[in-house]
Amino acid sequence: MAADLAGGTSAEFARARPDARRRRLDRQVLTSPALIALDYYPPPPDLEPFVTTYFLMRCDERTIADIQPAGVGILGAFMRGRGEMFIPDGRIDSSHTMNLLTPLAAAAPILVDGPWHSFGAALSPLGWGAMTGLSASEYGNRLREAGELLGPDFTALGETMARRYGQPGFEPEHMALMFSEAIRRVLKPLPDLHVRLMGEVAAWLGESLSPTIDDLTKRALYSPRQLQRLVDRYFGLPPKQLARKYRALRAASLLASPATSAEDVAAIEGAFYDQSHMIREIRLFVGRTPARLGDQGAPLLSELIDMRNFREISPRIAPMPKGLGE
């Protein structure tokens, strides 16, 4: 990666010292959203519990810099481009032809040598659990080669998509079909009570910007210890931290909307201890300060905090729910 790093090749960049790679990241300006095309495609009905959306992203810039907000998980093929994700704990994970971004507990910067063309699937918590069978807490916060966790068929799928990409007749609909077939092959049955619990957690998160743990405990058919373990397994965070994350993500989405009124802003701020606390939380989970959420300076951020991507929480969330601070 990074021919501009002392004229090195991709392989040489991958071996470069982490401090040099972070300096390169620090020098980059976030890529303009006008230079990135991002289109969504619905999953087939039988996969809707597991995949919230398919997407095709295209950017032909030589270098693409952006921020990946905290989220559940993404399966993505890089047909063009190669990059790195800078994990908050200090690790730097390189991309692969077929990637599995495991659930992120905090926002992470990304840097890609373009052109960058990627087709992917945004996973729900049930999708993560049914596809991997792994704990999102134990395996979270990484950018992994998908075949390592899902089997060699996914490695082969990425290679096939990269080879066919750009050929006449190979359209996004074909990519979605290939992804759907591969996902169906690895889905594992989940306990009915786990599926029910995930629905309860989704409803709990969707009811308020500041849902209480007591409310979740009352509606769940598990002891507090079991509840914490299962939420951690599917979401990658225990309930208290999960509520923090989605409060910040939803607040960011609402603050970024031009339709948000002054009264709504006050209600959003009321969900946090004070304004500085809100700024820290949004920076942690979204990667930006509230003052810059509406400047459209982070294309992936602008798309991924769009309210349509909160179907993993609840399809009933409205763009501007009433009683935000309740």
C-alpha positions in Angstrom: 0.0 0.0 0.0 0.9 3.7 -0.3 3.2 4.4 -3.1 3.5 7.9 -1.6 5.3 6.5 1.5 8.9 6.8 0.4 7.9 5.4 -3.0 7.1 2.0 -1.5 4.9 -0.7 -2.8 1.8 -2.2 -1.1 3.8 -5.0 0.4 6.4 -2.6 1.7 3.8 -0.4 3.3 2.3 -3.4 5.1 5.7 -3.9 6.7 6.2 -0.3 7.6 6.4 0.7 11.2 3.0 1.5 12.8 4.0 5.0 13.8 4.9 5.8 10.1 1.5 4.5 9.0 -0.3 6.5 11.6 1.6 9.6 10.5 0.3 9.0 7.0 -3.3 8.7 8.3 -2.8 12.0 10.2 -1.8 13.8 7.1 -4.9 12.8 5.1 -8.0 15.0 4.7 -11.3 13.1 4.7 -12.4 12.3 1.2 -15.2 14.5 -0.1 -18.6 12.7 -0.2 -19.1 14.0 -3.7 -16.3 11.6 -4.8 -17.9 8.5 -3.3 -21.0 6.7 -4.8 -22.9 4.5 -2.4 -26.0 2.5 -3.5 -28.2 0.2 -1.4 -29.8 -3.0 -2.4 -32.4 -4.9 -0.3 -31.6 -8.5 0.8 -34.1 -11.2 -0.2 -36.9 -11.7 2.3 -35.5 -14.8 3.9 -32.3 -13.0 4.8 -33.8 -9.9 6.2 -33.3 -11.0 9.8 -29.6 -11.4 9.1 -28.7 -8.7 6.6 -29.9 -5.2 7.0 -28.8 -4.1 3.5 -26.4 -4.8 0.7 -24.4 -1.9 -0.7 -22.1 -1.0 -3.5 -19.5 1.7 -2.9 -17.3 3.2 -5.6 -14.5 5.9 -5.3 -11.8 6.4 -8.0 -9.5 8.6 -5.9 -5.9 7.6 -5.4 -6.3 7.8 -1.6 -9.6 7.6 0.4 -9.7 8.6 4.0 -12.8 8.2 6.2 -14.2 7.0 9.5 -16.1 3.8 10.2 -18.7 4.4 13.0 -19.2 1.7 15.6 -21.5 -1.0 14.4 -22.5 -4.6 14.4 -20.6 -6.2 11.5 -19.9 -5.9 7.7 -19.1 -8.6 5.2 -17.4 -6.9 2.2 -15.6 -7.8 -1.0 -12.9 -5.3 -2.2 -13.0 -5.7 -6.0 -10.7 -2.8 -6.3 -8.5 -1.1 -3.7 -6.6 -2.0 -0.6 -6.6 -0.3 2.7 -6.2 -0.4 6.5 -8.4 0.2 9.5 -6.9 1.9 12.6 -8.4 0.2 15.6 -8.8 2.4 18.7 -6.8 -0.1 20.8 -3.7 0.7 18.6 -3.8 -2.2 16.2 -3.8 -1.6 12.4 -5.6 -4.3 10.4 -5.0 -4.6 6.6 -7.8 -5.3 4.2 -8.3 -8.4 2.1 -10.2 -9.3 -1.1 -13.1 -10.6 1.1 -13.3 -8.9 4.5 -15.3 -9.4 7.7 -15.4 -6.3 9.8 -16.3 -7.7 13.2 -18.6 -5.7 15.5 -16.9 -2.4 16.4 -17.3 -1.0 19.9 -15.9 2.5 18.8 -15.3 4.4 15.6 -12.2 3.6 13.6 -10.4 5.6 10.9 -9.8 3.9 7.5 -7.3 4.7 4.8 -7.6 3.0 1.4 -5.4 3.2 -1.7 -7.8 3.5 -4.6 -9.6 3.2 -6.8 -11.9 1.6 -4.2 -14.9 -0.5 -5.3 -16.5 -2.7 -2.7 -19.7 -4.7 -2.5 -20.9 -5.6 1.0 -23.6 -6.8 3.4 -24.4 -4.9 6.7 -25.1 -7.6 9.2 -27.7 -7.6 12.0 -26.8 -9.0 15.4 -28.7 -12.2 14.5 -26.7 -12.3 11.2 -23.4 -12.1 13.1 -24.5 -14.9 15.4 -26.0 -17.2 12.8 -23.2 -16.8 10.4 -20.2 -17.1 12.7 -21.4 -18.7 15.9 -18.8 -16.6 17.7 -19.0 -14.1 20.5 -19.0 -10.5 19.1 -17.3 -9.4 22.3 -14.4 -11.9 21.9 -13.9 -11.5 18.2 -15.0 -7.8 17.8 -13.0 -4.8 16.8 -11.1 -6.4 13.9 -10.9 -6.4 10.1 -10.5 -10.1 9.3 -10.1 -12.1 6.1 -13.6 -13.5 5.9 -12.5 -17.0 5.0 -10.7 -17.3 8.4 -14.0 -17.1 10.2 -16.6 -18.2 7.6 -14.7 -20.8 5.6 -12.7 -20.9 2.3 -15.8 -20.5 0.1 -15.9 -16.8 1.1 -12.2 -16.3 0.2 -13.0 -17.8 -3.2 -16.2 -15.7 -3.5 -14.1 -12.5 -3.1 -11.6 -13.6 -5.7 -14.4 -14.4 -8.1 -16.1 -11.1 -7.6 -12.8 -9.2 -8.1 -12.1 -11.1 -11.3 -15.6 -10.6 -12.7 -16.0 -7.1 -11.6 -16.2 -4.7 -14.6 -17.1 -7.4 -17.1 -20.2 -6.9 -19.2 -23.3 -8.2 -17.5 -21.9 -8.5 -14.0 -24.3 -6.2 -12.2 -25.0 -5.5 -8.5 -27.9 -7.8 -8.6 -25.6 -10.6 -9.5 -23.3 -9.6 -6.6 -26.2 -9.7 -4.2 -27.3 -13.1 -5.5 -23.7 -14.5 -4.9 -23.6 -13.0 -1.4 -27.0 -14.4 -0.6 -26.1 -17.9 -1.7 -22.9 -17.8 0.3 -24.6 -16.5 3.4 -27.4 -19.1 3.3 -24.8 -21.9 3.2 -23.2 -20.9 6.5 -26.3 -19.8 8.5 -26.7 -21.8 11.7 -29.9 -22.2 13.7 -30.2 -20.0 16.7 -32.1 -20.8 19.9 -35.6 -19.4 19.7 -35.1 -17.7 23.1 -32.0 -15.9 21.7 -33.9 -14.7 18.7 -36.7 -13.4 21.0 -34.2 -11.7 23.2 -32.6 -9.9 20.3 -36.0 -8.6 19.4 -36.5 -7.4 22.9 -33.1 -5.7 23.0 -33.9 -4.0 19.6 -37.3 -2.7 20.9 -35.6 -1.6 24.2 -32.9 0.4 22.3 -35.6 1.9 20.0 -37.8 3.2 22.7 -35.6 6.1 24.0 -32.3 7.7 23.7 -31.6 6.7 27.3 -33.2 3.3 27.9 -32.6 1.9 31.4 -31.2 -1.5 32.2 -34.1 -2.1 34.6 -36.5 -1.8 31.7 -34.6 -4.5 29.7 -34.2 -6.8 32.7 -38.0 -6.7 33.3 -38.8 -7.7 29.7 -36.1 -10.4 29.3 -36.5 -14.0 30.2 -33.0 -14.3 31.6 -31.2 -13.5 34.8 -29.1 -10.2 34.8 -25.9 -12.3 34.3 -27.3 -14.3 31.4 -28.7 -11.2 29.9 -25.3 -9.4 29.9 -23.6 -12.5 28.5 -26.0 -12.9 25.6 -26.1 -9.2 24.7 -22.3 -9.2 24.7 -22.3 -12.2 22.5 -24.5 -10.8 19.8 -23.8 -7.1 19.9 -20.2 -7.1 21.2 -21.0 -4.9 24.2 -23.0 -5.5 27.5 -26.4 -3.7 27.8 -25.1 -0.6 29.6 -22.4 0.1 27.0 -24.7 -0.9 24.2 -27.2 1.7 25.2 -24.4 4.3 25.3 -23.3 3.4 21.8 -26.7 3.6 20.3 -27.5 6.8 22.2 -24.5 8.4 20.6 -25.2 7.0 17.1 -28.9 8.0 17.2 -28.0 11.5 18.6 -25.5 11.9 15.8 -28.0 10.9 13.1 -30.6 13.3 14.5 -28.1 16.2 14.9 -26.9 15.7 11.4 -30.4 16.1 10.0 -31.4 19.5 8.7 -34.9 18.8 9.9 -33.8 18.8 13.6 -35.3 21.8 15.4 -33.8 23.7 18.3 -36.2 22.0 20.6 -35.1 18.6 19.3 -31.5 19.6 19.9 -32.3 20.5 23.4 -34.0 17.1 24.0 -31.0 15.3 22.5 -28.6 17.2 24.8 -30.8 16.4 27.7 -30.1 12.7 27.2 -26.5 13.3 28.2 -25.0 14.5 31.5 -23.9 17.7 29.9 -22.7 19.0 26.5 -19.1 18.1 26.9 -20.2 14.5 27.8 -22.3 14.4 24.6 -19.3 15.6 22.5 -17.1 12.9 24.0 -19.6 10.1 23.5 -20.3 11.1 19.8 -16.6 11.4 19.1 -16.0 7.9 20.6 -18.7 6.0 18.8 -19.1 8.1 15.6 -15.6 9.6 15.2 -16.7 13.2 14.8 -17.8 16.1 17.1 -21.4 17.2 17.0 -20.3 20.5 15.4 -19.0 18.7 12.3 -21.8 16.2 11.9 -23.6 18.3 9.3 -20.7 19.5 7.3 -20.8 16.4 5.1 -17.1 16.0 5.5 -17.1 12.3 6.1 -18.9 10.4 3.4 -19.1 7.0 5.0 -20.2 8.6 8.2 -22.9 10.6 6.5 -24.3 7.4 5.0 -23.9 5.0 7.9 -25.5 7.2 10.5 -28.5 7.7 8.2 -31.6 6.6 10.0 -32.4 3.9 7.5 -29.4 2.0 8.8 -30.9 1.7 12.2 -33.2 -1.2 11.2 -30.9 -3.4 13.2 -32.3 -1.6 16.3 -35.9 -1.3 15.2 -37.8 -0.7 11.9 -40.2 1.5 13.9 -37.8 4.3 14.7 -39.0 7.5 13.1 -36.7 10.2 11.8 -37.6 12.4 14.7 -39.2 10.4 17.6 -41.0 12.3 20.3 -39.8 12.3 23.9 -36.2 12.0 22.9 -34.9 12.5 26.4 -37.4 10.3 28.2 
